[in-house]
Amino acid sequence: MHLFETEEGDKWVCITCGNEKNDMIEEKKWEFIFDRHDQTLRCSLCGHPDYDYED
Protein backbone atom coordinates (compact mmCIF):
# COMPACT_ATOMS: atom_id res chain seq x y z
CA MET A 1 0.00 0.00 0.00
CA HIS A 2 1.36 3.43 -0.94
CA LEU A 3 0.79 6.51 1.21
CA PHE A 4 0.39 9.80 -0.64
CA GLU A 5 0.12 13.34 0.69
CA THR A 6 -2.75 15.08 -1.12
CA GLU A 7 -4.49 18.43 -0.90
CA GLU A 8 -7.30 16.62 0.98
CA GLY A 9 -4.97 14.88 3.45
CA ASP A 10 -2.97 11.65 3.38
CA LYS A 11 -4.42 8.77 1.34
CA TRP A 12 -3.55 5.09 1.08
CA VAL A 13 -3.55 3.76 -2.49
CA CYS A 14 -3.25 0.05 -3.36
CA ILE A 15 -0.73 -1.25 -5.89
CA THR A 16 -3.41 -1.83 -8.56
CA CYS A 17 -4.95 1.66 -8.30
CA GLY A 18 -1.47 3.16 -8.10
CA ASN A 19 -0.71 1.69 -11.52
CA GLU A 20 -4.14 2.34 -13.07
CA LYS A 21 -4.48 5.91 -11.73
CA ASN A 22 -0.83 6.96 -12.13
CA ASP A 23 -1.74 9.73 -14.61
CA MET A 24 -4.30 11.20 -12.18
CA ILE A 25 -1.82 10.98 -9.27
CA GLU A 26 0.85 12.82 -11.27
CA GLU A 27 -1.66 15.39 -12.59
CA LYS A 28 -2.87 16.23 -9.07
CA LYS A 29 0.76 16.25 -7.86
CA TRP A 30 0.21 13.80 -5.01
CA GLU A 31 3.47 13.39 -3.11
CA PHE A 32 4.58 9.82 -2.35
CA ILE A 33 5.48 9.35 1.34
CA PHE A 34 6.19 5.62 1.87
CA ASP A 35 4.97 2.02 1.38
CA ARG A 36 3.55 -0.28 4.04
CA HIS A 37 2.66 -3.96 3.68
CA ASP A 38 -0.36 -4.28 5.95
CA GLN A 39 -3.50 -6.22 5.01
CA THR A 40 -5.66 -4.13 7.37
CA LEU A 41 -5.13 -0.98 5.25
CA ARG A 42 -7.72 -0.19 2.58
CA CYS A 43 -7.28 1.82 -0.60
CA SER A 44 -8.94 5.25 -0.58
CA LEU A 45 -9.83 4.83 -4.27
CA CYS A 46 -11.27 1.28 -4.48
CA GLY A 47 -11.66 0.27 -0.81
CA HIS A 48 -9.73 -2.99 -1.16
CA PRO A 49 -6.42 -4.20 0.37
CA ASP A 50 -3.32 -4.73 -1.80
CA TYR A 51 -3.91 -8.49 -2.05
CA ASP A 52 -6.72 -10.85 -1.14
CA TYR A 53 -5.49 -14.18 0.21
CA GLU A 54 -7.78 -17.19 0.05
CA ASP A 55 -7.97 -19.39 3.16
Order of alpha helices (4+ residues) and beta strands (2+ residues): beta-beta-alpha-alpha-beta
